[in-house]
Amino acid sequence: MTAAKSPRRAVAAADRTRQPTEVRRRLIVEAAVPLIAERGYASVGVRDVAAAAGVSVGTVTYHFGSVQEILSEAMILHIERYYAALNEATEQATSGAEGLRLLVDALFTEDTDRHWRMWFDYWNAGEQGADEAFASGQAQRYEAWHRQIRQLVERGVAEGEFTCDDLDGVTVRFAALADGLALQHLRQAPPLTTEDARRHLNRLIETELAR
């Protein structure tokens, strides 16, 4: 008689082939992005990420020193993608004024709540003793966001559509208003629709940059 074969253990797709470290890390980070968007940064653990990525907890802890490291990279990945897409859209605009209007429209849609939740989680993570590399990366992303706004205003001025003698000031006020409106829209206290959020930002443009 031959011994009965023991049942084969199911192996997650991600574990069937040995992948380079950078591929594994990317797979894990990609899996963490929707978890953060749905649950929030503070509510996601290593087991959650491992299950979403289809790998073992040991695989996750082998590639990352902490859950904060995973979640930080996931937020950075999402934010870089989001603003890269915004930048591409505004660069294709026929004018600086059109680019700024496209930026306003893209910031507040029915699908951007997820982004804003992650953005505010990113803020909070920076306030909770993040390491130097995280803080540096966060500062660079804020600078890139301000630079994107400033370049569109500057372009509108050069094309004769805007008048502005305080580019830095307008940039700061635009970014601050966008963040404040996003927070109010997410909390709905008091209620704020995406249409009203866009209207307030466009009003700022009309008031500050009118010819």
C-alpha positions in Angstrom: 0.0 0.0 0.0 1.2 3.5 -0.7 0.8 6.2 1.9 -1.9 8.7 1.3 -0.5 12.0 0.0 -1.1 14.9 2.4 -3.1 17.7 0.9 -1.1 20.4 -0.8 -1.2 23.7 1.0 -2.5 26.6 -1.0 0.2 29.1 -1.8 -0.6 32.8 -2.3 0.1 34.0 -5.8 2.7 36.5 -4.6 4.6 33.6 -2.9 4.7 31.2 -5.9 7.8 32.7 -7.4 10.7 34.3 -5.8 10.6 38.0 -6.7 13.3 40.7 -6.2 13.1 42.6 -3.0 12.0 45.8 -4.7 9.2 44.0 -6.4 8.0 42.4 -3.1 8.2 45.8 -1.3 6.2 47.5 -4.1 3.5 44.7 -4.0 3.1 45.2 -0.3 3.0 49.0 -0.5 0.4 48.8 -3.4 -1.8 46.6 -1.2 -1.6 49.1 1.7 -2.9 52.1 -0.3 -6.6 51.1 -0.5 -6.5 49.9 3.1 -5.4 53.4 4.3 -8.0 55.1 2.1 -10.8 53.0 3.5 -9.9 52.6 7.1 -7.4 55.4 7.9 -3.7 55.3 8.7 -4.1 54.4 12.3 -6.4 51.5 11.8 -4.2 49.3 9.5 -1.9 46.7 10.9 0.7 44.3 9.6 -1.8 41.4 9.3 -4.2 43.6 7.3 -1.4 44.5 4.8 -0.2 40.9 4.6 -3.7 39.6 3.9 -4.3 42.3 1.2 -1.0 41.5 -0.5 -1.5 37.8 -0.4 1.8 37.2 1.6 2.6 36.0 5.1 3.1 38.3 8.0 6.7 37.1 8.1 7.2 38.3 4.5 6.0 41.7 5.4 8.2 42.0 8.5 11.2 40.8 6.5 10.9 43.6 4.0 9.8 46.4 6.4 10.9 47.4 9.8 7.6 48.6 11.0 4.0 49.0 10.0 4.6 52.8 10.0 7.2 52.3 7.3 4.8 50.5 5.1 2.0 53.0 5.6 4.3 56.0 5.1 5.5 54.5 1.7 1.9 53.8 0.7 0.8 57.3 1.4 3.8 58.7 -0.5 3.0 56.5 -3.4 -0.6 57.6 -3.6 0.2 61.3 -3.2 2.9 61.2 -5.8 0.6 59.6 -8.3 -2.2 62.0 -7.5 -0.2 65.1 -8.0 1.6 63.7 -11.0 -1.7 63.3 -12.7 -2.8 66.8 -11.7 0.5 68.2 -13.0 0.1 66.4 -16.3 -3.5 67.7 -16.8 -2.5 71.3 -16.0 0.6 71.2 -18.3 -1.7 70.3 -21.2 -3.9 73.4 -20.6 -3.9 76.0 -23.3 -3.3 78.8 -20.8 -2.3 79.4 -17.1 -5.9 80.5 -16.3 -7.3 77.3 -17.8 -4.7 75.3 -16.0 -5.7 76.9 -12.6 -9.4 76.2 -13.3 -8.6 72.6 -14.2 -6.7 72.3 -10.9 -9.7 73.6 -9.0 -12.0 71.2 -10.7 -9.7 68.2 -10.1 -9.2 69.0 -6.4 -12.9 68.6 -5.7 -14.9 65.8 -7.3 -17.0 62.9 -6.1 -13.9 60.7 -6.2 -11.4 62.9 -4.3 -12.5 62.3 -0.8 -10.2 59.3 -0.6 -7.3 61.4 -1.6 -8.0 64.1 1.0 -8.4 61.5 3.8 -4.9 60.2 2.9 -3.5 63.7 2.7 -4.7 64.5 6.2 -3.4 61.2 7.5 -0.1 62.2 5.9 -0.2 65.4 7.9 -0.9 63.6 11.1 1.8 61.1 10.6 4.3 63.9 10.3 3.2 65.2 13.7 3.7 61.9 15.5 7.4 61.7 15.7 8.1 60.5 12.1 11.8 60.0 11.2 14.0 62.6 9.5 13.6 61.0 6.0 9.8 61.1 6.3 9.8 64.7 7.5 12.1 65.6 4.6 9.9 63.9 2.1 6.8 65.6 3.4 8.4 69.0 3.1 9.4 68.3 -0.5 5.9 67.4 -1.4 4.5 70.6 0.2 7.1 72.5 -1.8 6.1 70.7 -5.0 2.4 71.5 -4.4 3.1 75.2 -3.8 5.4 75.3 -6.9 2.7 73.8 -9.1 0.2 76.5 -8.0 2.7 79.3 -8.4 3.8 78.3 -11.9 0.2 78.3 -13.1 -0.4 81.8 -11.6 2.9 83.0 -13.1 2.0 81.6 -16.5 -1.4 83.4 -16.3 0.4 86.7 -15.5 2.8 86.2 -18.4 0.0 85.5 -20.8 -1.9 88.7 -19.7 -4.8 86.8 -18.1 -3.9 87.6 -14.5 -2.5 90.6 -12.5 -0.5 89.7 -9.5 2.2 91.4 -7.5 2.4 88.8 -4.7 2.9 85.4 -6.3 4.1 83.8 -3.1 1.2 85.2 -1.1 -1.4 84.0 -3.6 0.2 80.6 -3.6 0.0 80.3 0.2 -3.6 81.5 0.3 -4.7 79.2 -2.5 -3.1 76.1 -0.9 -4.4 77.0 2.6 -8.0 77.5 1.3 -7.9 74.3 -0.6 -6.8 72.4 2.5 -9.4 74.1 4.7 -12.2 73.5 2.3 -11.2 69.8 1.9 -11.3 69.3 5.7 -14.7 71.0 6.0 -16.0 68.9 3.1 -14.8 65.6 4.7 -16.2 66.5 8.1 -19.4 68.2 6.8 -19.3 70.5 9.7 -20.8 72.7 8.5 -22.0 71.0 5.3 -20.0 71.8 2.2 -20.6 70.4 -1.3 -17.8 69.8 -3.9 -19.5 72.4 -6.1 -19.3 75.0 -3.3 -15.7 74.1 -2.6 -14.8 74.8 -6.2 -16.8 78.0 -6.1 -14.9 79.4 -3.2 -11.6 78.6 -4.8 -12.6 80.1 -8.1 -13.8 83.2 -6.2 -10.3 83.5 -4.7 -8.8 83.4 -8.2 -11.2 86.1 -9.4 -10.6 88.3 -6.4 -6.8 88.0 -6.2 -5.9 87.7 -9.9 -8.4 89.8 -11.7 -6.8 91.9 -14.5 
